[in-house]
Amino acid sequence: MGDFQTVTSYENLYVSYKKSMRGKGKKKGAIMFNSTALENILVIKRQLEERTYQVSPYAEFVVSEPKKRVIKSGSFRDKVLQHCLCDFVLLPRMKEHFIVDNYAGQIGKGTLFGLDRLSSHLLSFYQEHQCDGYVLKCDITKFFYSIDHDVMKSVVRHFFPDEGIQWLCGLFIDSTDGNGLPLGNQCSQVFALMYLAELDRFITAELGCKRYGRYMDDFYLISEDKVYLQWCLKRIEERLTSLHLTLNDKTEIVPLRKGLRFLGFHTYLTDDGKVIRKLTGENKRQIKKRLRKSAKLVLEGKMTRQKFDEKYESWKNHASHGNCYKLIQAMDSFVEELFINGSKNQP
């Protein structure tokens, strides 16, 4: 079965529909699609085969945390098709092209995997050089908003010779005007991984960096040689220029003793070779802000205490992956005070 036939398979579209329904059963678009699901899947299949499928207009909304972003929410049928395209074609094929140290958007990887890989890089470096080294920390300027559609489509053609897949990917790539991919699309996440896949191989193979890791547009290189990292930085900037991307002012080379901020934690080596993870100050400020807001909603009867506790436990689970025992204790006291003081102020 060819790649495009894999996407047009009724069985695969049905599996993708069931996956898309998870957690979406109360949403209007999901309810409408579900009411005549089998017929709707047949329509998608026929439109794909006839090359008449069109991406529906997006609904837009803004999120402000952890930073302000415009999210574009697609139709339910587009979500079904994206699941089929990504889960049955794009990700299975790209798995062999992604390096181990590309951490985002893949089953079995993610932020914890990336943090653990960073720890292993630091420990292996310490065994060879102790803390006498440097880290080049890079961050790409407005990555999602800067992805060039023509370059993205050439990347798709490079990895997928199937013209049907090229056509279908092109629909989602060009579903917004100008540069950039719509935040909120599953396809956008996978396209973003593909966009920098060759950069990963360039850094690890051509530049020869042994200790490298990337989570979407945030990446690091570790070396004992500062001049080598300066050379790497110039070569990386040249390669990014060909992708119509630039590095932002957060990019820097610093002594390894200072550690590095990556995936919400400040990770560093001690003089005796232990890896320590602490939540960044920004993360602490954000969680306090969110907790204050959520506690107020609970006290006003607009949110259940159970929902509040679920959100708080989620953050505690995240914090528990670092050396944050005292911070979690302090935050427990902070939450208790929020409700005690809040109750006193209630009319």
C-alpha positions in Angstrom: 0.0 0.0 0.0 1.4 3.4 -1.0 1.6 6.4 1.4 -1.5 8.2 -0.1 -3.5 4.9 -0.2 -2.6 4.6 3.5 -4.3 7.9 4.2 -7.4 7.1 2.1 -7.8 3.7 3.7 -11.3 3.6 5.3 -10.0 1.5 8.2 -7.2 4.0 9.0 -9.6 7.0 8.8 -12.0 5.2 11.1 -9.2 4.5 13.7 -8.2 8.2 13.4 -11.9 9.2 13.9 -12.0 7.2 17.1 -8.8 8.6 18.4 -10.0 12.2 17.6 -13.1 11.6 19.7 -11.1 11.0 22.9 -11.9 13.8 25.2 -13.8 15.7 22.6 -17.2 14.0 23.0 -19.0 17.1 24.3 -17.7 19.5 21.7 -20.2 20.6 19.0 -18.0 19.7 16.0 -17.4 16.2 17.4 -21.0 15.6 18.2 -22.1 16.6 14.7 -19.5 14.5 13.0 -20.2 11.5 15.3 -24.0 11.6 14.5 -23.2 10.4 10.9 -19.6 9.3 11.4 -19.5 6.4 8.9 -20.9 8.6 6.1 -18.6 11.5 7.0 -15.5 9.2 6.8 -16.7 8.0 3.4 -17.0 11.7 2.3 -13.4 12.4 3.4 -12.2 9.2 1.6 -13.9 10.2 -1.6 -12.7 13.8 -1.5 -9.2 12.7 -1.0 -9.3 10.2 -3.9 -10.8 12.9 -6.1 -8.4 15.6 -4.8 -11.3 17.9 -3.9 -10.7 18.0 -0.1 -10.3 21.5 1.3 -9.2 22.5 4.8 -12.0 24.3 6.7 -11.5 27.8 8.1 -10.0 28.1 11.5 -11.5 29.4 14.8 -8.9 31.6 16.5 -8.4 32.3 20.2 -5.5 33.7 22.3 -3.7 32.0 25.2 -1.5 34.1 27.4 0.5 31.4 29.3 3.3 30.5 29.3 3.4 33.3 26.7 0.9 35.0 24.5 0.1 33.0 21.4 -2.7 32.8 18.7 -4.1 29.3 18.5 -6.0 28.3 15.4 -8.5 25.5 16.0 -9.4 23.4 13.0 -12.6 21.6 12.2 -13.2 18.1 13.6 -13.0 16.4 10.2 -9.6 18.2 9.6 -8.5 16.7 13.0 -9.5 13.2 11.8 -7.5 13.6 8.6 -4.5 15.0 10.4 -4.4 12.1 12.8 -4.5 9.7 9.8 -1.8 11.6 7.9 0.5 12.0 10.9 0.0 8.7 12.7 0.0 6.4 9.7 2.4 8.1 7.3 4.5 11.1 8.4 5.7 10.0 11.9 6.3 6.3 11.0 8.4 7.4 8.0 10.2 10.2 9.8 11.1 8.1 12.8 14.1 6.7 10.9 15.2 10.2 10.1 14.9 11.9 13.5 17.9 11.7 15.7 17.6 10.4 19.3 18.2 13.9 20.7 15.2 15.4 18.9 12.7 15.3 21.9 9.4 16.9 20.9 6.2 15.4 19.5 7.1 11.7 19.4 5.8 8.7 21.3 8.3 7.7 24.0 9.9 11.2 24.1 8.9 14.6 25.5 10.2 17.0 28.1 11.2 14.4 30.7 13.1 12.3 28.1 14.9 15.5 27.0 15.8 16.4 30.6 17.2 13.0 31.2 19.2 13.1 28.0 20.6 16.5 29.1 21.6 14.9 32.5 23.4 12.0 30.7 25.2 14.5 28.5 26.4 16.5 31.5 27.4 13.4 33.4 29.4 12.0 30.5 31.1 15.4 30.0 32.0 15.6 33.7 33.7 12.2 33.5 36.0 13.6 30.7 36.4 17.2 31.6 34.7 17.9 35.0 33.0 21.3 34.8 35.6 22.9 32.6 33.5 23.4 29.5 31.0 25.6 27.7 27.4 25.4 26.5 26.0 27.0 23.4 22.3 27.7 24.0 20.2 28.5 20.9 16.7 29.7 20.5 15.1 30.4 17.1 13.2 33.7 16.7 9.4 33.1 16.4 9.9 29.6 14.9 6.3 28.6 14.1 5.5 32.0 12.7 8.6 32.1 10.5 8.4 28.7 8.7 8.5 29.4 5.0 5.7 27.5 3.1 7.8 26.9 0.0 10.7 25.6 2.0 8.4 23.5 4.1 6.9 21.9 0.9 10.4 21.2 -0.4 11.2 19.4 2.8 8.1 17.3 2.4 9.1 16.5 -1.2 12.6 15.5 0.0 11.2 12.9 2.4 8.0 11.9 0.6 8.1 11.3 -3.2 4.4 10.3 -3.2 2.6 13.1 -5.0 -0.6 12.5 -3.1 1.1 13.1 0.2 2.8 16.2 -1.2 -0.6 17.5 -2.3 -2.3 16.8 1.1 0.6 18.3 3.1 0.5 21.3 0.9 -3.2 21.8 1.8 -2.4 22.1 5.5 0.9 24.1 4.9 -1.0 26.7 2.8 -4.1 26.7 5.0 -3.0 30.1 6.4 -1.7 33.1 4.4 1.9 34.2 4.6 4.7 32.5 6.5 4.2 30.3 9.5 2.1 27.2 10.5 -1.1 27.4 12.5 -0.5 26.6 16.2 -3.1 24.0 17.2 -2.7 21.7 14.2 -1.2 18.2 14.7 0.3 18.5 11.3 2.1 21.8 12.3 3.8 20.0 15.1 5.1 17.2 12.8 6.0 19.7 10.0 8.0 21.7 12.5 9.9 18.5 13.5 10.6 17.8 9.8 11.7 21.4 9.1 14.8 21.1 11.4 15.5 17.4 11.0 18.4 18.1 8.6 19.8 20.8 11.0 20.0 18.0 13.7 22.1 15.8 11.4 24.2 18.8 10.3 25.1 19.6 13.9 25.7 16.0 15.0 27.3 14.6 11.8 29.0 17.5 9.9 29.8 19.7 12.9 30.6 16.6 15.0 28.9 17.7 18.2 28.7 14.7 20.6 26.4 16.4 23.2 23.5 18.1 21.5 19.8 18.2 22.2 16.7 19.9 20.8 13.1 20.4 21.8 11.4 22.1 18.9 13.2 25.6 18.5 15.2 25.4 21.7 18.6 23.5 21.5 22.0 23.2 23.1 25.6 22.1 22.2 28.1 21.2 24.9 31.9 21.2 24.4 35.1 21.8 26.3 36.2 24.1 23.5 34.7 27.6 23.4 36.3 28.4 20.0 34.7 25.3 18.5 31.3 26.4 19.8 31.8 29.9 18.3 32.6 28.2 15.0 29.5 26.0 15.3 27.3 29.1 16.0 28.4 30.7 12.8 27.7 27.5 10.8 24.3 27.1 12.4 23.4 30.7 11.6 24.3 30.1 8.0 22.3 26.9 7.8 19.3 28.6 9.4 19.5 31.4 6.9 18.8 28.9 4.1 15.6 28.0 6.0 14.7 31.7 6.4 15.2 31.5 10.2 17.3 33.4 12.7 18.5 33.0 16.2 17.1 35.4 18.9 19.0 37.3 21.5 18.6 34.5 24.1 21.4 32.7 22.1 24.7 32.7 24.0 27.8 30.7 25.0 28.3 30.4 28.7 30.6 28.5 31.0 29.1 25.1 31.9 29.5 25.8 35.6 26.5 28.2 35.2 24.3 25.4 33.9 21.6 26.0 31.4 17.9 26.7 31.2 16.1 24.0 29.2 12.5 22.7 29.3 11.5 24.8 32.3 14.4 23.8 34.5 17.8 25.2 35.3 20.1 22.2 35.1 23.7 22.3 36.3 26.6 20.3 37.5 28.1 20.4 41.0 31.8 20.4 41.6 31.6 16.7 42.6 29.7 15.7 39.5 26.1 15.7 40.6 23.3 16.9 38.2 20.9 19.3 39.9 17.6 20.5 38.4 15.7 23.5 39.7 12.6 25.1 38.3 13.3 28.4 36.7 12.1 31.6 38.5 9.8 32.2 35.6 8.1 28.9 36.1 7.6 29.7 39.8 6.1 33.1 39.0 3.7 31.6 36.5 2.4 28.8 38.7 1.8 31.3 41.6 -0.2 33.5 39.2 -2.2 30.6 37.9 -2.9 29.3 41.4 -4.1 32.7 42.6 -6.4 33.0 39.6 -7.8 29.4 40.0 -8.3 29.7 43.8 -10.3 32.9 43.2 -12.5 31.0 40.7 -13.0 28.2 43.3 -14.0 30.7 46.0 -16.4 32.4 43.6 -18.0 29.0 42.7 -16.8 29.1 39.1 -14.4 26.2 39.4 -14.6 23.0 41.6 -11.9 22.4 44.2 -11.4 19.0 42.5 -10.5 20.7 39.3 -8.1 23.0 41.1 -6.4 20.1 42.8 -6.0 18.2 39.5 -4.2 21.2 38.0 -2.1 21.7 41.1 -1.1 18.0 41.2 -0.1 18.1 37.6 2.3 20.9 38.4 3.6 19.1 41.4 4.3 16.0 39.3 6.2 18.2 36.9 8.2 19.8 39.7 9.0 16.4 41.2 11.2 15.6 38.2 13.6 18.2 39.6 15.3 18.8 43.0 12.3 20.7 44.2 11.2 19.0 47.5 11.4 22.3 49.5 9.8 24.3 46.8 6.8 21.8 46.7 6.5 22.1 50.5 6.5 25.9 50.2 3.9 25.8 47.5 1.6 23.5 49.5 1.7 26.2 52.2 1.0 28.9 49.6 -2.1 27.0 48.4 -3.4 26.5 51.9 -3.0 30.2 52.7 -4.8 31.2 49.4 -7.9 29.4 50.6 -7.7 30.4 54.2 -7.2 34.1 53.4 -9.6 34.0 50.5 -12.4 32.5 52.7 -11.9 35.3 55.2 -12.4 37.9 52.5 -15.6 36.3 51.2 -18.7 38.3 52.0 
